Amino acid sequence: MGDQSSAVKCMRFGIAFPTSGPYANPLVLAELAREAEASAWDGCFLWDHIQTRWLEEIGDPWVSLTAIALATKRIRVGTLVTPLYRRHPWRVARETVTLDRLSEGRFTLGVGLGSDHFGEISSFGGPADDRIRARMLDESLAILNGLWSGEPFSFAGEYYRVSNVCFRPSPLQKPRIPIWIAGTWPKLAPFRRAARYDGVVPVAGDMFSCLSADQVEKLTEFVNSLRSDAHNSYDVVYSASTEPGSEPSNTNLLESFAAAGATWWMETMLAPLWDPQRARERIRRGPPM
């Protein structure tokens, strides 16, 4: 691992909010994002679910991101993460460009395959095979990049077709809106995909486990070995909590994760464990370093 203190100085700190329970209300999320900006956090990101537990209230992340973008001026905003298989990529192209312009270039798109943990695939007749959703994800990403270009674009794939269209306006951010790719380590295919984009969101495979610093170092080395532009900036997003009793609970571990290659520490606030008042208190204390 490299120099720890210098790595921590380069790390950015965000908050990952659910959109369920009390967080289904976009006004609650907008107010918490305003508090986060005032308390020196660097970003607010939303989960993208269409259902969680039975009968639990769920909010739309895209509408909520609009409220957050209007309530803030500095912090980055985005999804962590959107399963692209369930959304038409041309609609995502329109929505993301609109959010990018509304936020004045602060939007990041996090994407992944999605899972059936909450029945979000099986309940709606989605493709259960990870390989199918992976191919759909790759086609969607190709279409997003083509439509974001603002130039005439066509695409013929296994799942999607686009015939001679031109989407304008293009994003404010150049060469494109940053794309973060989620993946479960140590599966390698998602990290090969992530190497082609702007960042990676590694997960351990369930909602309550965290990767170790050694694992983050290994996956960062793997991704960097595949990147042709390894000298350019690249985001490695680590999600956990620094609250006492959480894993990891010791904020000194931030130095280990930063040295391992993590560039973002995403403080995760799980509903219903975190009510908005507890979240507000944590936000006001500011980033862990």
Backbone hydrogen bonds in HBPLUS format (Angstrom, degrees):
<---DONOR---> <-ACCEPTOR-->    atom                        ^
c    i                          cat <-CA-CA->   ^        H-A-AA   ^      H-
h    n   atom  resd res      DA  || num        DHA   H-A  angle D-A-AA Bond
n    s   type  num  typ     dist DA aas  dist angle  dist       angle   num
A0007-ALA N   A0003-ASP O   3.34 MM   4  6.34 148.5  2.45 136.3 144.9     1
A0008-VAL N   A0004-GLN O   3.02 MM   4  6.28 155.6  2.08 156.5 162.4     2
A0009-LYS N   A0005-SER O   3.24 MM   4  6.47 153.3  2.31 143.1 149.6     3
A0010-CYS N   A0007-ALA O   3.15 MM   3  5.29 135.5  2.35  98.7 110.5     4
A0011-MET N   A0008-VAL O   3.03 MM   3  5.05 149.0  2.13 101.6 111.3     5
A0012-ARG N   A0263-THR O   2.80 MM 251  6.17 163.8  1.83 150.9 154.2     6
A0265-TRP N   A0012-ARG O   2.83 MM 253  6.30 156.3  1.89 160.0 167.3     7
A0042-ASP N   A0013-PHE O   2.68 MM  29  5.31 160.8  1.72 168.5 170.7     8
A0014-GLY N   A0265-TRP O   2.93 MM 251  6.25 162.6  1.96 148.4 153.8     9
A0267-GLU N   A0014-GLY O   2.79 MM 253  6.07 157.4  1.84 152.0 144.6    10
A0015-ILE N   A0043-GLY O   2.98 MM  28  6.29 142.9  2.12 132.8 142.4    11
A0045-PHE N   A0015-ILE O   2.86 MM  30  6.15 168.9  1.87 168.8 170.8    12
A0016-ALA N   A0267-GLU O   2.86 MM 251  5.98 167.0  1.87 149.0 150.5    13
A0269-MET N   A0016-ALA O   3.32 MM 253  6.40 163.9  2.35 169.4 165.2    14
A0017-PHE N   A0045-PHE O   2.82 MM  28  6.20 162.9  1.84 169.1 166.3    15
A0047-TRP N   A0017-PHE O   2.96 MM  30  6.30 150.2  2.05 166.8 172.2    16
A0059-GLY N   A0019-THR O   2.73 MM  40  5.22 158.3  1.78 161.1 167.2    17
A0023-TYR N   A0020-SER O   3.03 MM   3  5.12 141.2  2.18 134.9 127.7    18
A0021-GLY N   A0057-GLU O   2.93 MM  36  5.15 140.6  2.09 145.0 146.1    19
A0024-ALA N   A0021-GLY O   3.07 MM   3  5.62 161.2  2.11 119.1 121.3    20
A0025-ASN N   A0022-PRO O   3.49 MM   3  6.18 170.4  2.50 112.4 115.1    21
A0028-VAL N   A0025-ASN O   3.07 MM   3  5.46 129.2  2.34 108.5 120.6    22
A0029-LEU N   A0025-ASN O   3.33 MM   4  6.76 160.2  2.37 152.1 156.9    23
A0030-ALA N   A0026-PRO O   2.89 MM   4  6.05 156.4  1.95 145.5 152.2    24
A0031-GLU N   A0027-LEU O   3.07 MM   4  6.19 156.5  2.12 141.8 147.4    25
A0032-LEU N   A0028-VAL O   3.01 MM   4  6.27 159.5  2.06 150.8 156.5    26
A0033-ALA N   A0029-LEU O   2.87 MM   4  6.04 153.5  1.94 148.2 155.8    27
A0034-ARG N   A0030-ALA O   2.97 MM   4  6.20 149.5  2.07 142.0 150.1    28
A0035-GLU N   A0031-GLU O   3.00 MM   4  6.32 153.2  2.08 144.7 151.9    29
A0036-ALA N   A0032-LEU O   2.87 MM   4  6.14 150.9  1.95 143.9 152.5    30
A0037-GLU N   A0033-ALA O   2.95 MM   4  6.23 158.4  2.00 150.4 154.8    31
A0038-ALA N   A0034-ARG O   3.10 MM   4  6.32 158.7  2.14 145.4 151.1    32
A0039-SER N   A0035-GLU O   2.97 MM   4  6.13 126.9  2.26 139.1 153.5    33
A0039-SER N   A0036-ALA O   3.09 MM   3  4.99 134.5  2.31  93.8 106.8    34
A0041-TRP N   A0036-ALA O   3.07 MM   5  5.35 165.1  2.09 155.8 151.3    35
A0040-ALA N   A0037-GLU O   3.35 MM   3  5.44 159.8  2.40 110.4 109.1    36
A0076-ARG N   A0042-ASP O   2.96 MM  34  6.35 164.2  1.99 145.2 141.1    37
A0044-CYS N   A0076-ARG O   2.87 MM  32  6.34 154.1  1.94 164.0 168.9    38
A0046-LEU N   A0078-GLY O   2.94 MM  32  6.42 156.9  2.00 150.3 154.8    39
A0080-LEU N   A0046-LEU O   2.73 MM  34  5.65 161.8  1.77 143.4 145.0    40
A0056-GLU N   A0053-ARG O   3.11 MM   3  5.55 166.0  2.13 132.7 132.4    41
A0064-SER N   A0060-ASP O   3.11 MM   4  6.28 162.6  2.14 150.0 155.5    42
A0065-LEU N   A0061-PRO O   2.76 MM   4  5.91 147.7  1.86 142.3 150.9    43
A0066-THR N   A0062-TRP O   3.18 MM   4  6.39 142.6  2.33 135.5 144.4    44
A0066-THR N   A0063-VAL O   3.14 MM   3  5.15 124.2  2.46  94.1 108.3    45
A0067-ALA N   A0063-VAL O   3.20 MM   4  6.65 153.3  2.28 146.2 152.4    46
A0068-ILE N   A0064-SER O   2.92 MM   4  6.25 154.7  1.99 148.5 156.1    47
A0069-ALA N   A0065-LEU O   2.80 MM   4  5.94 161.5  1.84 148.3 153.1    48
A0070-LEU N   A0066-THR O   3.07 MM   4  6.29 154.0  2.15 146.6 153.0    49
A0071-ALA N   A0067-ALA O   3.06 MM   4  6.20 133.4  2.29 137.1 149.6    50
A0071-ALA N   A0068-ILE O   3.09 MM   3  5.01 128.5  2.36  94.1 108.2    51
A0077-VAL N   A0106-ARG O   2.95 MM  29  6.10 160.4  1.99 148.6 152.8    52
A0108-THR N   A0077-VAL O   2.88 MM  31  6.22 148.6  1.98 154.4 163.8    53
A0082-THR N   A0110-GLY O   2.77 MM  28  6.04 170.7  1.77 137.7 137.8    54
A0112-GLY N   A0082-THR O   3.10 MM  30  6.11 142.7  2.25 135.5 132.7    55
A0086-ARG N   A0083-PRO O   3.40 MM   3  6.40 160.3  2.45 125.2 127.3    56
A0087-ARG N   A0084-LEU O   3.09 MM   3  5.39 168.5  2.10 120.6 120.9    57
A0091-ARG N   A0088-HIS O   3.02 MM   3  5.45 129.3  2.28 109.2 122.1    58
A0092-VAL N   A0088-HIS O   3.11 MM   4  6.49 159.2  2.16 153.1 159.5    59
A0093-ALA N   A0089-PRO O   2.86 MM   4  6.06 147.9  1.97 142.1 151.0    60
A0094-ARG N   A0090-TRP O   3.24 MM   4  6.48 156.8  2.30 138.9 142.9    61
A0095-GLU N   A0091-ARG O   2.97 MM   4  6.24 169.3  1.98 156.8 159.6    62
A0096-THR N   A0092-VAL O   2.85 MM   4  5.88 167.4  1.86 153.8 157.3    63
A0097-VAL N   A0093-ALA O   3.16 MM   4  6.20 161.7  2.19 145.0 150.0    64
A0098-THR N   A0094-ARG O   3.06 MM   4  6.18 159.3  2.10 147.1 153.3    65
A0099-LEU N   A0095-GLU O   2.92 MM   4  6.18 158.0  1.97 148.8 154.8    66
A0100-ASP N   A0096-THR O   2.80 MM   4  5.95 153.0  1.87 145.2 153.5    67
A0101-ARG N   A0097-VAL O   2.96 MM   4  6.16 157.9  2.01 149.8 154.4    68
A0102-LEU N   A0098-THR O   2.83 MM   4  5.98 155.8  1.89 146.0 153.9    69
A0103-SER N   A0099-LEU O   2.89 MM   4  5.93 155.7  1.95 145.8 151.4    70
A0105-GLY N   A0100-ASP O   2.70 MM   5  4.93 176.1  1.70 161.8 160.4    71
A0104-GLU N   A0101-ARG O   3.15 MM   3  4.82 154.3  2.22  95.9 103.5    72
A0109-LEU N   A0178-PRO O   2.95 MM  69  6.23 165.6  1.97 171.8 167.1    73
A0180-TRP N   A0109-LEU O   2.89 MM  71  6.20 159.9  1.93 143.8 150.1    74
A0111-VAL N   A0180-TRP O   2.87 MM  69  6.29 161.0  1.90 168.1 171.8    75
A0182-ALA N   A0111-VAL O   2.86 MM  71  6.12 161.3  1.90 165.3 170.6    76
A0119-GLY N   A0116-ASP O   2.95 MM   3  4.59 164.5  1.97 103.3 106.7    77
A0123-SER N   A0119-GLY O   2.94 MM   4  5.39 153.6  2.01 133.9 142.1    78
A0124-PHE N   A0121-ILE O   3.27 MM   3  5.71 145.8  2.39 107.7 116.6    79
A0126-GLY N   A0121-ILE O   2.83 MM   5  4.65 164.5  1.86 148.7 143.7    80
A0125-GLY N   A0122-SER O   3.41 MM   3  5.17 175.0  2.42 103.1 103.7    81
A0132-ILE N   A0129-ASP O   3.07 MM   3  5.43 128.5  2.35 106.0 118.4    82
A0133-ARG N   A0129-ASP O   3.22 MM   4  6.65 164.5  2.25 156.4 159.9    83
A0134-ALA N   A0130-ASP O   2.85 MM   4  6.03 145.4  1.97 145.2 155.7    84
A0135-ARG N   A0131-ARG O   3.09 MM   4  6.29 154.3  2.15 140.1 145.7    85
A0136-MET N   A0132-ILE O   2.94 MM   4  6.24 157.3  1.99 151.2 158.1    86
A0137-LEU N   A0133-ARG O   2.86 MM   4  6.02 146.8  1.97 139.6 148.8    87
A0138-ASP N   A0134-ALA O   3.00 MM   4  6.30 159.9  2.04 150.1 154.2    88
A0139-GLU N   A0135-ARG O   3.03 MM   4  6.26 161.4  2.06 148.1 153.0    89
A0140-SER N   A0136-MET O   2.89 MM   4  6.04 158.4  1.94 146.0 152.6    90
A0141-LEU N   A0137-LEU O   2.93 MM   4  6.15 158.7  1.97 152.9 158.1    91
A0142-ALA N   A0138-ASP O   3.08 MM   4  6.30 156.1  2.14 145.0 151.2    92
A0143-ILE N   A0139-GLU O   2.99 MM   4  6.26 154.8  2.05 149.3 156.1    93
A0144-LEU N   A0140-SER O   2.85 MM   4  6.11 159.8  1.89 152.1 157.8    94
A0145-ASN N   A0141-LEU O   3.06 MM   4  6.26 169.0  2.07 151.1 153.2    95
A0146-GLY N   A0142-ALA O   3.06 MM   4  6.25 153.1  2.13 140.9 148.7    96
A0147-LEU N   A0143-ILE O   2.83 MM   4  6.03 165.8  1.85 160.2 163.0    97
A0148-TRP N   A0144-LEU O   2.82 MM   4  5.90 158.8  1.86 154.0 160.3    98
A0149-SER N   A0146-GLY O   3.33 MM   3  5.39 141.8  2.48  95.4 105.7    99
A0150-GLY N   A0147-LEU O   3.37 MM   3  6.03 159.8  2.41 115.4 119.3   100
A0153-PHE N   A0165-VAL O   2.73 MM  12  5.36 147.0  1.83 150.7 162.2   101
A0165-VAL N   A0153-PHE O   2.93 MM  12  5.36 163.1  1.96 150.4 149.2   102
A0155-PHE N   A0162-VAL O   2.72 MM   7  4.80 158.9  1.76 138.1 139.0   103
A0162-VAL N   A0155-PHE O   2.75 MM   7  4.80 162.6  1.78 142.9 145.6   104
A0157-GLY N   A0160-TYR O   2.89 MM   3  5.28 151.7  1.97 163.5 172.2   105
A0198-ASP N   A0179-ILE O   3.03 MM  19  5.29 143.5  2.17 151.8 160.4   106
A0181-ILE N   A0199-GLY O   2.97 MM  18  6.26 162.7  2.00 134.2 133.3   107
A0201-VAL N   A0181-ILE O   2.81 MM  20  5.81 158.4  1.85 131.8 133.2   108
A0183-GLY N   A0201-VAL O   3.19 MM  18  6.32 150.6  2.28 137.4 136.1   109
A0203-VAL N   A0183-GLY O   2.90 MM  20  6.12 151.3  1.98 154.1 157.3   110
A0187-LYS N   A0184-THR O   2.96 MM   3  5.86 136.9  2.15 132.5 140.6   111
A0185-TRP N   A0203-VAL O   3.14 MM  18  6.31 153.3  2.21 167.6 171.5   112
A0191-PHE N   A0188-LEU O   3.00 MM   3  5.32 126.7  2.29 107.2 121.6   113
A0192-ARG N   A0188-LEU O   2.98 MM   4  6.30 141.7  2.13 154.5 166.5   114
A0192-ARG N   A0189-ALA O   3.20 MM   3  5.13 127.6  2.49  95.8 109.3   115
A0193-ARG N   A0189-ALA O   3.09 MM   4  6.39 158.2  2.14 151.2 156.8   116
A0194-ALA N   A0190-PRO O   2.88 MM   4  6.11 155.2  1.94 137.5 145.0   117
A0195-ALA N   A0191-PHE O   3.10 MM   4  6.12 141.4  2.25 132.8 140.9   118
A0196-ARG N   A0193-ARG O   2.99 MM   3  5.64 157.7  2.04 118.0 124.8   119
A0197-TYR N   A0194-ALA O   2.98 MM   3  5.37 164.9  2.01 115.3 120.1   120
A0235-ASP N   A0198-ASP O   3.17 MM  37  6.42 175.0  2.17 138.3 139.8   121
A0200-VAL N   A0235-ASP O   2.84 MM  35  6.30 146.3  1.95 148.7 157.4   122
A0237-VAL N   A0200-VAL O   2.91 MM  37  6.18 175.2  1.91 171.3 172.9   123
A0216-VAL N   A0212-SER O   3.02 MM   4  6.36 157.6  2.07 149.7 156.0   124
A0217-GLU N   A0213-ALA O   2.90 MM   4  6.15 155.3  1.97 148.9 155.7   125
A0218-LYS N   A0214-ASP O   3.00 MM   4  6.27 158.0  2.05 147.6 153.0   126
A0219-LEU N   A0215-GLN O   2.96 MM   4  6.21 166.7  1.98 155.7 158.6   127
A0220-THR N   A0216-VAL O   2.93 MM   4  5.98 152.9  2.01 145.2 153.1   128
A0221-GLU N   A0217-GLU O   2.98 MM   4  6.17 159.8  2.02 147.9 153.1   129
A0222-PHE N   A0218-LYS O   2.97 MM   4  6.21 152.0  2.05 143.6 151.7   130
A0223-VAL N   A0219-LEU O   2.94 MM   4  6.15 166.1  1.96 150.2 152.9   131
A0224-ASN N   A0220-THR O   2.92 MM   4  6.06 168.9  1.93 153.0 156.7   132
A0225-SER N   A0221-GLU O   2.99 MM   4  6.07 141.7  2.14 139.7 149.3   133
A0226-LEU N   A0223-VAL O   3.01 MM   3  5.40 151.1  2.10 109.4 118.3   134
A0227-ARG N   A0224-ASN O   3.29 MM   3  5.14 150.1  2.38  96.8 105.3   135
A0232-ASN N   A0229-ASP O   2.83 MM   3  5.61 163.6  1.85 127.5 132.7   136
A0263-THR N   A0236-VAL O   2.87 MM  27  5.23 152.2  1.94 134.1 143.3   137
A0264-TRP N   A0236-VAL O   3.20 MM  28  6.27 158.4  2.25 149.6 144.6   138
A0238-TYR N   A0264-TRP O   2.97 MM  26  6.07 178.0  1.97 152.6 153.0   139
A0266-MET N   A0238-TYR O   2.74 MM  28  5.88 173.8  1.74 157.7 158.5   140
A0240-ALA N   A0266-MET O   3.08 MM  26  6.34 151.8  2.17 148.1 155.0   141
A0268-THR N   A0240-ALA O   2.85 MM  28  5.44 155.7  1.91 137.7 144.4   142
A0246-SER N   A0243-GLU O   2.99 MM   3  5.55 153.4  2.06 144.1 144.3   143
A0253-LEU N   A0250-ASN O   2.93 MM   3  5.80 164.6  1.95 125.1 129.9   144
A0254-LEU N   A0251-THR O   2.99 MM   3  5.59 164.5  2.02 115.4 120.5   145
A0255-GLU N   A0252-ASN O   3.22 MM   3  6.02 146.1  2.34 118.3 123.0   146
A0256-SER N   A0253-LEU O   2.97 MM   3  5.11 118.2  2.36  99.5 114.9   147
A0257-PHE N   A0253-LEU O   3.05 MM   4  6.43 159.5  2.09 158.2 163.4   148
A0258-ALA N   A0254-LEU O   2.85 MM   4  6.02 158.6  1.90 153.2 159.6   149
A0259-ALA N   A0255-GLU O   2.96 MM   4  6.05 162.6  1.99 145.3 150.3   150
A0260-ALA N   A0256-SER O   2.97 MM   4  6.11 134.2  2.19 134.8 147.5   151
A0262-ALA N   A0257-PHE O   2.99 MM   5  5.60 155.4  2.05 158.4 150.6   152
A0261-GLY N   A0258-ALA O   3.07 MM   3  5.30 152.6  2.15 103.5 112.0   153
A0274-TRP N   A0270-LEU O   2.71 MM   4  5.65 140.3  1.86 150.1 161.4   154
A0279-ALA N   A0275-ASP O   2.97 MM   4  6.24 161.3  2.01 157.1 163.3   155
A0280-ARG N   A0276-PRO O   2.81 MM   4  5.98 153.7  1.88 143.9 150.8   156
A0281-GLU N   A0277-GLN O   3.03 MM   4  6.29 158.0  2.08 148.1 153.3   157
A0282-ARG N   A0278-ARG O   3.03 MM   4  6.30 158.4  2.07 149.5 155.1   158
A0283-ILE N   A0279-ALA O   2.87 MM   4  6.07 161.6  1.90 153.2 158.6   159
A0284-ARG N   A0280-ARG O   2.97 MM   4  6.14 161.3  2.01 150.9 155.2   160
A0285-ARG N   A0282-ARG O   3.18 MM   3  5.39 139.4  2.35 100.8 111.9   161
A0286-GLY N   A0283-ILE O   2.93 MM   3  5.42 156.4  1.98 114.2 122.0   162
